[in-house]
Amino acid sequence: MRKAVQLRVTLYVRGEDEPANDFARRAARAVRRVIAAGRSAAPDLEVRVRRVIEYDALEDDDENDDAREEPGA
């Protein structure tokens, strides 16, 4: 039986960059590359990235407040 599920994943990406650079764009490209590289971990599943957008915590304050934690927190 073929099944599908849509998952919502929140990633926290941090790194060094020049002030004038678009860090959100750079991070989105990196996330796409990481997911593409990780597909080999589950070759029997089809994984597609539909969109990668910058997350604004202020827009989502009321939803899942305790679920948002920075790595190492």
PDB file of N, CA, C and O in Angstrom, chain B, residues numbered from 101:
ATOM      1  N   MET B 101       0.846  -1.173   0.000  1.00  0.00           N
ATOM      2  CA  MET B 101       0.000   0.000   0.000  1.00  0.00           C
ATOM      3  C   MET B 101       0.890   1.234   0.000  1.00  0.00           C
ATOM      4  O   MET B 101       1.791   1.352   0.831  1.00  0.00           O
ATOM      5  N   ARG B 102       0.650   2.129  -0.901  1.00  0.00           N
ATOM      6  CA  ARG B 102       1.413   3.367  -0.987  1.00  0.00           C
ATOM      7  C   ARG B 102       0.810   4.390  -0.032  1.00  0.00           C
ATOM      8  O   ARG B 102      -0.401   4.610  -0.041  1.00  0.00           O
ATOM      9  N   LYS B 103       1.646   5.013   0.789  1.00  0.00           N
ATOM     10  CA  LYS B 103       1.198   6.013   1.748  1.00  0.00           C
ATOM     11  C   LYS B 103       2.034   7.272   1.605  1.00  0.00           C
ATOM     12  O   LYS B 103       3.131   7.235   1.047  1.00  0.00           O
ATOM     13  N   ALA B 104       1.522   8.381   2.105  1.00  0.00           N
ATOM     14  CA  ALA B 104       2.257   9.649   2.093  1.00  0.00           C
ATOM     15  C   ALA B 104       1.878  10.448   3.335  1.00  0.00           C
ATOM     16  O   ALA B 104       0.787  10.290   3.884  1.00  0.00           O
ATOM     17  N   VAL B 105       2.784  11.296   3.761  1.00  0.00           N
ATOM     18  CA  VAL B 105       2.528  12.175   4.895  1.00  0.00           C
ATOM     19  C   VAL B 105       3.267  13.480   4.643  1.00  0.00           C
ATOM     20  O   VAL B 105       4.370  13.481   4.096  1.00  0.00           O
ATOM     21  N   GLN B 106       2.667  14.573   5.038  1.00  0.00           N
ATOM     22  CA  GLN B 106       3.339  15.866   4.967  1.00  0.00           C
ATOM     23  C   GLN B 106       3.805  16.213   6.366  1.00  0.00           C
ATOM     24  O   GLN B 106       3.001  16.238   7.298  1.00  0.00           O
ATOM     25  N   LEU B 107       5.095  16.483   6.526  1.00  0.00           N
ATOM     26  CA  LEU B 107       5.667  16.789   7.831  1.00  0.00           C
ATOM     27  C   LEU B 107       6.101  18.238   7.877  1.00  0.00           C
ATOM     28  O   LEU B 107       6.572  18.780   6.877  1.00  0.00           O
ATOM     29  N   ARG B 108       5.948  18.861   9.011  1.00  0.00           N
ATOM     30  CA  ARG B 108       6.438  20.218   9.226  1.00  0.00           C
ATOM     31  C   ARG B 108       7.691  20.107  10.079  1.00  0.00           C
ATOM     32  O   ARG B 108       7.646  19.607  11.203  1.00  0.00           O
ATOM     33  N   VAL B 109       8.799  20.573   9.543  1.00  0.00           N
ATOM     34  CA  VAL B 109      10.084  20.465  10.220  1.00  0.00           C
ATOM     35  C   VAL B 109      10.638  21.867  10.445  1.00  0.00           C
ATOM     36  O   VAL B 109      10.664  22.681   9.521  1.00  0.00           O
ATOM     37  N   THR B 110      11.074  22.148  11.645  1.00  0.00           N
ATOM     38  CA  THR B 110      11.704  23.422  11.949  1.00  0.00           C
ATOM     39  C   THR B 110      13.177  23.176  12.208  1.00  0.00           C
ATOM     40  O   THR B 110      13.536  22.384  13.079  1.00  0.00           O
ATOM     41  N   LEU B 111      14.015  23.842  11.466  1.00  0.00           N
ATOM     42  CA  LEU B 111      15.464  23.730  11.631  1.00  0.00           C
ATOM     43  C   LEU B 111      16.009  25.064  12.107  1.00  0.00           C
ATOM     44  O   LEU B 111      15.503  26.123  11.736  1.00  0.00           O
ATOM     45  N   TYR B 112      17.029  25.005  12.921  1.00  0.00           N
ATOM     46  CA  TYR B 112      17.720  26.200  13.382  1.00  0.00           C
ATOM     47  C   TYR B 112      19.101  26.160  12.741  1.00  0.00           C
ATOM     48  O   TYR B 112      19.888  25.255  13.020  1.00  0.00           O
ATOM     49  N   VAL B 113      19.402  27.132  11.886  1.00  0.00           N
ATOM     50  CA  VAL B 113      20.677  27.177  11.173  1.00  0.00           C
ATOM     51  C   VAL B 113      21.445  28.397  11.654  1.00  0.00           C
ATOM     52  O   VAL B 113      20.933  29.517  11.636  1.00  0.00           O
ATOM     53  N   ARG B 114      22.690  28.164  12.088  1.00  0.00           N
ATOM     54  CA  ARG B 114      23.503  29.257  12.601  1.00  0.00           C
ATOM     55  C   ARG B 114      24.883  29.161  11.969  1.00  0.00           C
ATOM     56  O   ARG B 114      25.394  28.061  11.763  1.00  0.00           O
ATOM     57  N   GLY B 115      25.485  30.294  11.663  1.00  0.00           N
ATOM     58  CA  GLY B 115      26.825  30.303  11.100  1.00  0.00           C
ATOM     59  C   GLY B 115      27.340  31.724  10.961  1.00  0.00           C
ATOM     60  O   GLY B 115      26.618  32.690  11.209  1.00  0.00           O
ATOM     61  N   GLU B 116      28.568  31.833  10.571  1.00  0.00           N
ATOM     62  CA  GLU B 116      29.196  33.137  10.369  1.00  0.00           C
ATOM     63  C   GLU B 116      28.946  33.613   8.946  1.00  0.00           C
ATOM     64  O   GLU B 116      28.965  32.812   8.011  1.00  0.00           O
ATOM     65  N   ASP B 117      28.712  34.912   8.774  1.00  0.00           N
ATOM     66  CA  ASP B 117      28.501  35.485   7.452  1.00  0.00           C
ATOM     67  C   ASP B 117      28.733  36.988   7.521  1.00  0.00           C
ATOM     68  O   ASP B 117      28.635  37.601   8.584  1.00  0.00           O
ATOM     69  N   GLU B 118      29.036  37.554   6.391  1.00  0.00           N
ATOM     70  CA  GLU B 118      29.219  39.004   6.306  1.00  0.00           C
ATOM     71  C   GLU B 118      27.871  39.700   6.492  1.00  0.00           C
ATOM     72  O   GLU B 118      26.848  39.163   6.066  1.00  0.00           O
ATOM     73  N   PRO B 119      27.841  40.885   7.118  1.00  0.00           N
ATOM     74  CA  PRO B 119      26.585  41.584   7.367  1.00  0.00           C
ATOM     75  C   PRO B 119      25.762  41.859   6.103  1.00  0.00           C
ATOM     76  O   PRO B 119      24.533  41.813   6.154  1.00  0.00           O
ATOM     77  N   ALA B 120      26.403  42.138   4.992  1.00  0.00           N
ATOM     78  CA  ALA B 120      25.679  42.482   3.766  1.00  0.00           C
ATOM     79  C   ALA B 120      25.107  41.256   3.042  1.00  0.00           C
ATOM     80  O   ALA B 120      24.273  41.408   2.149  1.00  0.00           O
ATOM     81  N   ASN B 121      25.539  40.053   3.410  1.00  0.00           N
ATOM     82  CA  ASN B 121      25.068  38.847   2.725  1.00  0.00           C
ATOM     83  C   ASN B 121      23.670  38.449   3.184  1.00  0.00           C
ATOM     84  O   ASN B 121      23.257  38.756   4.302  1.00  0.00           O
ATOM     85  N   ASP B 122      22.948  37.760   2.301  1.00  0.00           N
ATOM     86  CA  ASP B 122      21.612  37.251   2.603  1.00  0.00           C
ATOM     87  C   ASP B 122      21.765  35.874   3.254  1.00  0.00           C
ATOM     88  O   ASP B 122      21.810  34.857   2.562  1.00  0.00           O
ATOM     89  N   PHE B 123      21.842  35.848   4.577  1.00  0.00           N
ATOM     90  CA  PHE B 123      22.081  34.604   5.298  1.00  0.00           C
ATOM     91  C   PHE B 123      20.908  33.639   5.154  1.00  0.00           C
ATOM     92  O   PHE B 123      21.119  32.429   5.084  1.00  0.00           O
ATOM     93  N   ALA B 124      19.683  34.147   5.110  1.00  0.00           N
ATOM     94  CA  ALA B 124      18.516  33.274   4.974  1.00  0.00           C
ATOM     95  C   ALA B 124      18.587  32.500   3.664  1.00  0.00           C
ATOM     96  O   ALA B 124      18.292  31.305   3.644  1.00  0.00           O
ATOM     97  N   ARG B 125      18.964  33.139   2.595  1.00  0.00           N
ATOM     98  CA  ARG B 125      19.085  32.469   1.294  1.00  0.00           C
ATOM     99  C   ARG B 125      20.190  31.399   1.347  1.00  0.00           C
ATOM    100  O   ARG B 125      20.012  30.278   0.869  1.00  0.00           O
ATOM    101  N   ARG B 126      21.321  31.772   1.935  1.00  0.00           N
ATOM    102  CA  ARG B 126      22.441  30.831   2.058  1.00  0.00           C
ATOM    103  C   ARG B 126      22.042  29.615   2.886  1.00  0.00           C
ATOM    104  O   ARG B 126      22.361  28.482   2.524  1.00  0.00           O
ATOM    105  N   ALA B 127      21.350  29.845   3.986  1.00  0.00           N
ATOM    106  CA  ALA B 127      20.923  28.751   4.859  1.00  0.00           C
ATOM    107  C   ALA B 127      19.905  27.851   4.152  1.00  0.00           C
ATOM    108  O   ALA B 127      19.966  26.629   4.291  1.00  0.00           O
ATOM    109  N   ALA B 128      18.981  28.434   3.404  1.00  0.00           N
ATOM    110  CA  ALA B 128      17.983  27.645   2.677  1.00  0.00           C
ATOM    111  C   ALA B 128      18.646  26.731   1.654  1.00  0.00           C
ATOM    112  O   ALA B 128      18.259  25.571   1.514  1.00  0.00           O
ATOM    113  N   ARG B 129      19.636  27.242   0.945  1.00  0.00           N
ATOM    114  CA  ARG B 129      20.370  26.406  -0.022  1.00  0.00           C
ATOM    115  C   ARG B 129      21.096  25.266   0.698  1.00  0.00           C
ATOM    116  O   ARG B 129      21.110  24.133   0.218  1.00  0.00           O
ATOM    117  N   ALA B 130      21.691  25.570   1.843  1.00  0.00           N
ATOM    118  CA  ALA B 130      22.403  24.542   2.610  1.00  0.00           C
ATOM    119  C   ALA B 130      21.445  23.456   3.088  1.00  0.00           C
ATOM    120  O   ALA B 130      21.785  22.273   3.046  1.00  0.00           O
ATOM    121  N   VAL B 131      20.270  23.835   3.536  1.00  0.00           N
ATOM    122  CA  VAL B 131      19.284  22.867   4.007  1.00  0.00           C
ATOM    123  C   VAL B 131      18.868  21.943   2.863  1.00  0.00           C
ATOM    124  O   VAL B 131      18.748  20.733   3.054  1.00  0.00           O
ATOM    125  N   ARG B 132      18.652  22.506   1.685  1.00  0.00           N
ATOM    126  CA  ARG B 132      18.296  21.673   0.531  1.00  0.00           C
ATOM    127  C   ARG B 132      19.406  20.667   0.220  1.00  0.00           C
ATOM    128  O   ARG B 132      19.128  19.508  -0.087  1.00  0.00           O
ATOM    129  N   ARG B 133      20.656  21.109   0.300  1.00  0.00           N
ATOM    130  CA  ARG B 133      21.785  20.210   0.033  1.00  0.00           C
ATOM    131  C   ARG B 133      21.891  19.118   1.098  1.00  0.00           C
ATOM    132  O   ARG B 133      22.168  17.963   0.776  1.00  0.00           O
ATOM    133  N   VAL B 134      21.675  19.475   2.355  1.00  0.00           N
ATOM    134  CA  VAL B 134      21.738  18.499   3.449  1.00  0.00           C
ATOM    135  C   VAL B 134      20.652  17.436   3.276  1.00  0.00           C
ATOM    136  O   VAL B 134      20.916  16.245   3.440  1.00  0.00           O
ATOM    137  N   ILE B 135      19.442  17.861   2.946  1.00  0.00           N
ATOM    138  CA  ILE B 135      18.348  16.907   2.756  1.00  0.00           C
ATOM    139  C   ILE B 135      18.636  16.007   1.558  1.00  0.00           C
ATOM    140  O   ILE B 135      18.413  14.798   1.624  1.00  0.00           O
ATOM    141  N   ALA B 136      19.123  16.577   0.481  1.00  0.00           N
ATOM    142  CA  ALA B 136      19.451  15.775  -0.707  1.00  0.00           C
ATOM    143  C   ALA B 136      20.520  14.735  -0.380  1.00  0.00           C
ATOM    144  O   ALA B 136      20.422  13.589  -0.817  1.00  0.00           O
ATOM    145  N   ALA B 137      21.523  15.123   0.374  1.00  0.00           N
ATOM    146  CA  ALA B 137      22.599  14.196   0.742  1.00  0.00           C
ATOM    147  C   ALA B 137      22.088  13.107   1.676  1.00  0.00           C
ATOM    148  O   ALA B 137      22.569  11.974   1.620  1.00  0.00           O
ATOM    149  N   GLY B 138      21.141  13.423   2.518  1.00  0.00           N
ATOM    150  CA  GLY B 138      20.621  12.470   3.487  1.00  0.00           C
ATOM    151  C   GLY B 138      19.624  11.477   2.924  1.00  0.00           C
ATOM    152  O   GLY B 138      19.244  10.532   3.615  1.00  0.00           O
ATOM    153  N   ARG B 139      19.192  11.666   1.694  1.00  0.00           N
ATOM    154  CA  ARG B 139      18.219  10.744   1.096  1.00  0.00           C
ATOM    155  C   ARG B 139      18.735   9.320   1.054  1.00  0.00           C
ATOM    156  O   ARG B 139      17.947   8.374   1.066  1.00  0.00           O
ATOM    157  N   SER B 140      20.044   9.156   1.006  1.00  0.00           N
ATOM    158  CA  SER B 140      20.601   7.808   0.936  1.00  0.00           C
ATOM    159  C   SER B 140      20.338   7.018   2.226  1.00  0.00           C
ATOM    160  O   SER B 140      20.463   5.793   2.231  1.00  0.00           O
ATOM    161  N   ALA B 141      19.981   7.693   3.303  1.00  0.00           N
ATOM    162  CA  ALA B 141      19.691   7.014   4.566  1.00  0.00           C
ATOM    163  C   ALA B 141      18.383   6.218   4.497  1.00  0.00           C
ATOM    164  O   ALA B 141      18.196   5.268   5.257  1.00  0.00           O
ATOM    165  N   ALA B 142      17.479   6.601   3.590  1.00  0.00           N
ATOM    166  CA  ALA B 142      16.200   5.897   3.433  1.00  0.00           C
ATOM    167  C   ALA B 142      15.886   5.767   1.941  1.00  0.00           C
ATOM    168  O   ALA B 142      14.965   6.416   1.445  1.00  0.00           O
ATOM    169  N   PRO B 143      16.650   4.930   1.222  1.00  0.00           N
ATOM    170  CA  PRO B 143      16.480   4.845  -0.227  1.00  0.00           C
ATOM    171  C   PRO B 143      15.109   4.331  -0.669  1.00  0.00           C
ATOM    172  O   PRO B 143      14.724   4.528  -1.821  1.00  0.00           O
ATOM    173  N   ASP B 144      14.370   3.679   0.222  1.00  0.00           N
ATOM    174  CA  ASP B 144      13.049   3.165  -0.139  1.00  0.00           C
ATOM    175  C   ASP B 144      11.951   4.219  -0.033  1.00  0.00           C
ATOM    176  O   ASP B 144      10.803   3.955  -0.388  1.00  0.00           O
ATOM    177  N   LEU B 145      12.299   5.421   0.458  1.00  0.00           N
ATOM    178  CA  LEU B 145      11.324   6.504   0.581  1.00  0.00           C
ATOM    179  C   LEU B 145      11.651   7.628  -0.391  1.00  0.00           C
ATOM    180  O   LEU B 145      12.819   7.934  -0.632  1.00  0.00           O
ATOM    181  N   GLU B 146      10.627   8.231  -0.939  1.00  0.00           N
ATOM    182  CA  GLU B 146      10.796   9.399  -1.797  1.00  0.00           C
ATOM    183  C   GLU B 146      10.650  10.639  -0.916  1.00  0.00           C
ATOM    184  O   GLU B 146       9.618  10.820  -0.271  1.00  0.00           O
ATOM    185  N   VAL B 147      11.661  11.481  -0.885  1.00  0.00           N
ATOM    186  CA  VAL B 147      11.627  12.702  -0.074  1.00  0.00           C
ATOM    187  C   VAL B 147      11.809  13.889  -1.008  1.00  0.00           C
ATOM    188  O   VAL B 147      12.787  13.956  -1.752  1.00  0.00           O
ATOM    189  N   ARG B 148      10.868  14.823  -0.969  1.00  0.00           N
ATOM    190  CA  ARG B 148      10.958  16.016  -1.802  1.00  0.00           C
ATOM    191  C   ARG B 148      10.871  17.255  -0.928  1.00  0.00           C
ATOM    192  O   ARG B 148      10.072  17.308   0.007  1.00  0.00           O
ATOM    193  N   VAL B 149      11.677  18.232  -1.226  1.00  0.00           N
ATOM    194  CA  VAL B 149      11.600  19.523  -0.549  1.00  0.00           C
ATOM    195  C   VAL B 149      10.650  20.386  -1.361  1.00  0.00           C
ATOM    196  O   VAL B 149      10.935  20.699  -2.517  1.00  0.00           O
ATOM    197  N   ARG B 150       9.547  20.767  -0.785  1.00  0.00           N
ATOM    198  CA  ARG B 150       8.573  21.586  -1.507  1.00  0.00           C
ATOM    199  C   ARG B 150       8.858  23.072  -1.355  1.00  0.00           C
ATOM    200  O   ARG B 150       8.688  23.839  -2.303  1.00  0.00           O
ATOM    201  N   ARG B 151       9.290  23.480  -0.162  1.00  0.00           N
ATOM    202  CA  ARG B 151       9.663  24.884   0.019  1.00  0.00           C
ATOM    203  C   ARG B 151      10.545  25.020   1.237  1.00  0.00           C
ATOM    204  O   ARG B 151      10.422  24.276   2.209  1.00  0.00           O
ATOM    205  N   VAL B 152      11.423  25.975   1.162  1.00  0.00           N
ATOM    206  CA  VAL B 152      12.271  26.337   2.289  1.00  0.00           C
ATOM    207  C   VAL B 152      12.140  27.839   2.432  1.00  0.00           C
ATOM    208  O   VAL B 152      12.517  28.588   1.530  1.00  0.00           O
ATOM    209  N   ILE B 153      11.610  28.282   3.558  1.00  0.00           N
ATOM    210  CA  ILE B 153      11.421  29.716   3.784  1.00  0.00           C
ATOM    211  C   ILE B 153      11.994  30.088   5.141  1.00  0.00           C
ATOM    212  O   ILE B 153      12.149  29.237   6.017  1.00  0.00           O
ATOM    213  N   GLU B 154      12.302  31.352   5.303  1.00  0.00           N
ATOM    214  CA  GLU B 154      12.791  31.833   6.589  1.00  0.00           C
ATOM    215  C   GLU B 154      11.638  31.837   7.586  1.00  0.00           C
ATOM    216  O   GLU B 154      10.532  32.275   7.270  1.00  0.00           O
ATOM    217  N   TYR B 155      11.904  31.350   8.778  1.00  0.00           N
ATOM    218  CA  TYR B 155      10.915  31.257   9.839  1.00  0.00           C
ATOM    219  C   TYR B 155      11.025  32.478  10.734  1.00  0.00           C
ATOM    220  O   TYR B 155      12.121  32.842  11.161  1.00  0.00           O
ATOM    221  N   ASP B 156       9.908  33.104  11.018  1.00  0.00           N
ATOM    222  CA  ASP B 156       9.878  34.260  11.915  1.00  0.00           C
ATOM    223  C   ASP B 156       9.145  33.839  13.181  1.00  0.00           C
ATOM    224  O   ASP B 156       7.925  33.671  13.164  1.00  0.00           O
ATOM    225  N   ALA B 157       9.867  33.671  14.263  1.00  0.00           N
ATOM    226  CA  ALA B 157       9.272  33.202  15.515  1.00  0.00           C
ATOM    227  C   ALA B 157       8.168  34.123  16.009  1.00  0.00           C
ATOM    228  O   ALA B 157       7.248  33.660  16.683  1.00  0.00           O
ATOM    229  N   LEU B 158       8.228  35.397  15.698  1.00  0.00           N
ATOM    230  CA  LEU B 158       7.196  36.326  16.148  1.00  0.00           C
ATOM    231  C   LEU B 158       5.849  36.024  15.503  1.00  0.00           C
ATOM    232  O   LEU B 158       4.808  36.282  16.107  1.00  0.00           O
ATOM    233  N   GLU B 159       5.848  35.480  14.285  1.00  0.00           N
ATOM    234  CA  GLU B 159       4.599  35.141  13.608  1.00  0.00           C
ATOM    235  C   GLU B 159       3.954  33.901  14.211  1.00  0.00           C
ATOM    236  O   GLU B 159       2.760  33.677  14.013  1.00  0.00           O
ATOM    237  N   ASP B 160       4.700  33.108  14.927  1.00  0.00           N
ATOM    238  CA  ASP B 160       4.226  31.829  15.420  1.00  0.00           C
ATOM    239  C   ASP B 160       4.272  31.739  16.945  1.00  0.00           C
ATOM    240  O   ASP B 160       4.372  30.640  17.491  1.00  0.00           O
ATOM    241  N   ASP B 161       4.201  32.881  17.646  1.00  0.00           N
ATOM    242  CA  ASP B 161       4.346  32.910  19.099  1.00  0.00           C
ATOM    243  C   ASP B 161       3.338  32.030  19.827  1.00  0.00           C
ATOM    244  O   ASP B 161       3.686  31.390  20.819  1.00  0.00           O
ATOM    245  N   ASP B 162       2.110  31.987  19.357  1.00  0.00           N
ATOM    246  CA  ASP B 162       1.073  31.249  20.075  1.00  0.00           C
ATOM    247  C   ASP B 162       1.080  29.764  19.784  1.00  0.00           C
ATOM    248  O   ASP B 162       0.468  28.994  20.525  1.00  0.00           O
ATOM    249  N   GLU B 163       1.752  29.340  18.729  1.00  0.00           N
ATOM    250  CA  GLU B 163       1.714  27.936  18.318  1.00  0.00           C
ATOM    251  C   GLU B 163       2.980  27.212  18.746  1.00  0.00           C
ATOM    252  O   GLU B 163       4.080  27.611  18.365  1.00  0.00           O
ATOM    253  N   ASN B 164       2.837  26.163  19.524  1.00  0.00           N
ATOM    254  CA  ASN B 164       3.952  25.292  19.916  1.00  0.00           C
ATOM    255  C   ASN B 164       5.089  26.031  20.600  1.00  0.00           C
ATOM    256  O   ASN B 164       6.247  25.837  20.232  1.00  0.00           O
ATOM    257  N   ASP B 165       4.799  26.855  21.565  1.00  0.00           N
ATOM    258  CA  ASP B 165       5.843  27.616  22.254  1.00  0.00           C
ATOM    259  C   ASP B 165       6.893  26.716  22.894  1.00  0.00           C
ATOM    260  O   ASP B 165       8.083  27.027  22.836  1.00  0.00           O
ATOM    261  N   ASP B 166       6.470  25.588  23.515  1.00  0.00           N
ATOM    262  CA  ASP B 166       7.477  24.749  24.180  1.00  0.00           C
ATOM    263  C   ASP B 166       8.234  23.867  23.188  1.00  0.00           C
ATOM    264  O   ASP B 166       9.289  23.334  23.533  1.00  0.00           O
ATOM    265  N   ALA B 167       7.731  23.703  21.984  1.00  0.00           N
ATOM    266  CA  ALA B 167       8.413  22.843  21.008  1.00  0.00           C
ATOM    267  C   ALA B 167       9.607  23.537  20.372  1.00  0.00           C
ATOM    268  O   ALA B 167      10.461  22.873  19.785  1.00  0.00           O
ATOM    269  N   ARG B 168       9.684  24.860  20.475  1.00  0.00           N
ATOM    270  CA  ARG B 168      10.780  25.592  19.840  1.00  0.00           C
ATOM    271  C   ARG B 168      11.937  25.722  20.784  1.00  0.00           C
ATOM    272  O   ARG B 168      11.882  26.504  21.732  1.00  0.00           O
ATOM    273  N   GLU B 169      12.970  24.981  20.547  1.00  0.00           N
ATOM    274  CA  GLU B 169      14.168  25.082  21.369  1.00  0.00           C
ATOM    275  C   GLU B 169      15.368  25.121  20.461  1.00  0.00           C
ATOM    276  O   GLU B 169      15.399  24.456  19.426  1.00  0.00           O
ATOM    277  N   GLU B 170      16.347  25.892  20.844  1.00  0.00           N
ATOM    278  CA  GLU B 170      17.601  25.919  20.108  1.00  0.00           C
ATOM    279  C   GLU B 170      18.400  24.680  20.460  1.00  0.00           C
ATOM    280  O   GLU B 170      18.293  24.163  21.572  1.00  0.00           O
ATOM    281  N   PRO B 171      19.206  24.198  19.512  1.00  0.00           N
ATOM    282  CA  PRO B 171      20.043  23.046  19.825  1.00  0.00           C
ATOM    283  C   PRO B 171      20.934  23.344  21.036  1.00  0.00           C
ATOM    284  O   PRO B 171      21.507  24.427  21.153  1.00  0.00           O
ATOM    285  N   GLY B 172      21.035  22.373  21.915  1.00  0.00           N
ATOM    286  CA  GLY B 172      21.891  22.532  23.084  1.00  0.00           C
ATOM    287  C   GLY B 172      21.218  23.274  24.218  1.00  0.00           C
ATOM    288  O   GLY B 172      21.841  23.515  25.252  1.00  0.00           O
ATOM    289  N   ALA B 173      19.939  23.648  24.043  1.00  0.00           N
ATOM    290  CA  ALA B 173      19.231  24.392  25.097  1.00  0.00           C
ATOM    291  C   ALA B 173      18.759  23.464  26.180  1.00  0.00           C
ATOM    292  O   ALA B 173      18.144  23.909  27.149  1.00  0.00           O
TER     293      ALA B 173
END
